[in-house]
Amino acid sequence: STARRAAEGKEVATKYVESATDQRLFEQVYTDYTAEYLKGPMYWHEDKLQGVLPQYPGEPIFIDNKLTSNVVGNLKTFSSNELAFLAFLFFGIGLYGNLMFNVYDPQWIQVATGNDFNVSYIVESFFLPISFFFHIACYIQRKNGK
Protein backbone atom coordinates (compact mmCIF):
# COMPACT_ATOMS: atom_id res chain seq x y z
CA SER A 1 0.00 0.00 0.00
CA THR A 2 2.85 2.38 0.82
CA ALA A 3 4.65 1.45 -2.37
CA ARG A 4 1.53 2.11 -4.40
CA ARG A 5 1.18 5.61 -2.89
CA ALA A 6 4.83 6.34 -3.61
CA ALA A 7 4.38 5.26 -7.22
CA GLU A 8 1.31 7.49 -7.61
CA GLY A 9 3.18 10.48 -6.15
CA LYS A 10 5.86 10.31 -8.85
CA GLU A 11 3.59 11.52 -11.61
CA VAL A 12 5.37 13.91 -13.91
CA ALA A 13 3.90 17.41 -14.21
CA THR A 14 3.09 18.24 -17.80
CA LYS A 15 3.42 21.69 -19.37
CA TYR A 16 0.17 23.71 -19.66
CA VAL A 17 -1.18 23.89 -23.16
CA GLU A 18 -3.96 26.41 -23.85
CA SER A 19 -6.97 24.74 -25.38
CA ALA A 20 -9.42 26.33 -27.81
CA THR A 21 -11.98 26.55 -25.00
CA ASP A 22 -9.53 28.41 -22.75
CA GLN A 23 -8.63 30.80 -25.53
CA ARG A 24 -12.31 31.49 -26.32
CA LEU A 25 -13.07 32.10 -22.61
CA PHE A 26 -10.21 34.59 -22.37
CA GLU A 27 -11.37 36.42 -25.50
CA GLN A 28 -14.95 36.59 -24.20
CA VAL A 29 -13.94 37.94 -20.77
CA TYR A 30 -11.52 40.43 -22.36
CA THR A 31 -14.15 41.63 -24.86
CA ASP A 32 -16.82 42.03 -22.15
CA TYR A 33 -14.45 43.92 -19.86
CA THR A 34 -13.31 46.23 -22.68
CA ALA A 35 -16.88 46.92 -23.77
CA GLU A 36 -17.83 47.88 -20.20
CA TYR A 37 -14.74 50.04 -19.80
CA LEU A 38 -15.33 51.93 -23.04
CA LYS A 39 -18.85 52.93 -22.03
CA GLY A 40 -17.24 56.03 -20.61
CA PRO A 41 -18.49 57.29 -17.26
CA MET A 42 -20.17 53.97 -16.49
CA TYR A 43 -17.05 52.26 -15.15
CA TRP A 44 -16.29 52.46 -11.45
CA HIS A 45 -13.28 54.35 -10.17
CA GLU A 46 -12.49 55.57 -6.68
CA ASP A 47 -12.08 59.15 -7.95
CA LYS A 48 -15.75 59.12 -8.95
CA LEU A 49 -17.01 58.67 -5.42
CA GLN A 50 -19.22 61.39 -4.03
CA GLY A 51 -17.40 64.60 -3.27
CA VAL A 52 -14.43 64.05 -5.58
CA LEU A 53 -15.86 64.74 -9.03
CA PRO A 54 -18.86 66.92 -9.80
CA GLN A 55 -20.66 64.24 -11.79
CA TYR A 56 -21.87 60.76 -10.99
CA PRO A 57 -21.19 57.77 -13.25
CA GLY A 58 -23.89 57.55 -15.91
CA GLU A 59 -25.06 61.13 -15.34
CA PRO A 60 -22.77 63.35 -17.42
CA ILE A 61 -22.85 67.11 -16.96
CA PHE A 62 -21.72 67.96 -20.49
CA ILE A 63 -22.52 66.22 -23.77
CA ASP A 64 -21.07 67.81 -26.92
CA ASN A 65 -20.10 70.92 -24.90
CA LYS A 66 -23.75 71.43 -23.94
CA LEU A 67 -25.09 71.26 -20.38
CA THR A 68 -27.43 68.33 -19.75
CA SER A 69 -30.46 68.24 -17.47
CA ASN A 70 -28.36 66.47 -14.83
CA VAL A 71 -26.88 69.85 -13.91
CA VAL A 72 -30.09 71.06 -12.27
CA GLY A 73 -30.21 68.08 -9.91
CA ASN A 74 -33.65 67.26 -8.56
CA LEU A 75 -35.24 69.78 -10.94
CA LYS A 76 -34.32 67.71 -14.02
CA THR A 77 -37.81 66.20 -14.11
CA PHE A 78 -39.47 69.63 -14.34
CA SER A 79 -40.28 71.17 -17.71
CA SER A 80 -38.99 74.60 -18.62
CA ASN A 81 -42.55 75.99 -18.38
CA GLU A 82 -42.92 74.75 -14.82
CA LEU A 83 -39.54 76.19 -13.87
CA ALA A 84 -40.43 79.54 -15.48
CA PHE A 85 -43.62 79.65 -13.41
CA LEU A 86 -41.67 78.89 -10.23
CA ALA A 87 -39.04 81.50 -11.13
CA PHE A 88 -41.70 84.21 -11.55
CA LEU A 89 -43.56 83.09 -8.42
CA PHE A 90 -40.45 83.10 -6.24
CA PHE A 91 -39.29 86.39 -7.75
CA GLY A 92 -42.64 88.01 -6.91
CA ILE A 93 -42.69 86.67 -3.35
CA GLY A 94 -39.05 87.68 -2.79
CA LEU A 95 -39.50 91.14 -4.24
CA TYR A 96 -42.63 91.65 -2.11
CA GLY A 97 -40.73 90.63 1.04
CA ASN A 98 -37.81 92.93 0.28
CA LEU A 99 -39.96 95.92 -0.63
CA MET A 100 -42.21 95.49 2.40
CA PHE A 101 -39.24 95.12 4.74
CA ASN A 102 -37.37 98.18 3.45
CA VAL A 103 -39.88 100.54 1.77
CA TYR A 104 -43.60 100.08 2.40
CA ASP A 105 -43.50 98.77 6.00
CA PRO A 106 -40.01 99.70 7.23
CA GLN A 107 -38.94 97.19 9.84
CA TRP A 108 -35.94 99.10 11.18
CA ILE A 109 -38.33 101.73 12.49
CA GLN A 110 -40.36 98.98 14.15
CA VAL A 111 -37.25 97.76 15.96
CA ALA A 112 -36.23 101.31 16.92
CA THR A 113 -39.64 101.82 18.58
CA GLY A 114 -39.26 98.61 20.60
CA ASN A 115 -41.39 96.28 18.45
CA ASP A 116 -40.33 93.05 16.74
CA PHE A 117 -39.51 92.38 13.11
CA ASN A 118 -42.25 91.05 10.88
CA VAL A 119 -40.56 87.69 10.29
CA SER A 120 -42.68 86.87 7.25
CA TYR A 121 -40.91 89.64 5.32
CA ILE A 122 -37.55 88.08 6.12
CA VAL A 123 -38.68 84.61 5.05
CA GLU A 124 -40.24 86.01 1.88
CA SER A 125 -37.04 87.88 1.01
CA PHE A 126 -35.16 84.55 0.90
CA PHE A 127 -37.28 83.58 -2.09
CA LEU A 128 -35.60 86.21 -4.29
CA PRO A 129 -32.20 84.48 -4.74
CA ILE A 130 -33.95 81.12 -5.14
CA SER A 131 -35.88 82.54 -8.09
CA PHE A 132 -32.58 83.14 -9.87
CA PHE A 133 -31.69 79.45 -9.66
CA PHE A 134 -35.13 78.51 -10.99
CA HIS A 135 -34.46 80.91 -13.84
CA ILE A 136 -31.11 79.26 -14.66
CA ALA A 137 -32.68 75.78 -14.46
CA CYS A 138 -35.48 76.95 -16.78
CA TYR A 139 -32.92 78.19 -19.30
CA ILE A 140 -31.00 74.89 -19.24
CA GLN A 141 -34.17 72.83 -19.66
CA ARG A 142 -35.32 75.09 -22.52
CA LYS A 143 -31.97 74.62 -24.29
CA ASN A 144 -32.36 70.84 -23.89
CA GLY A 145 -35.84 70.93 -25.43
CA LYS A 146 -37.71 70.04 -22.27
QUIGI-V724193 format. One line per field, one symbol per residue. ss: DSSP state (H for helix, E for strand, L for the rest). A space follows every 50 residues. Layout:
ss->???
This chain:
ss->LHHHHHHHLLLLLLLLLLLHHHHHHHHHHHHHHHHHHLLLLLLLLHHHLE LLELLELLELLEELLEELHHHHHHHHHLLHHHHHHHHHHHHHHHHHHHHH HHHHLLHHHHHHLLLLLLHHHHHHHLHHHHHHHHHHHHHHHHHLLL
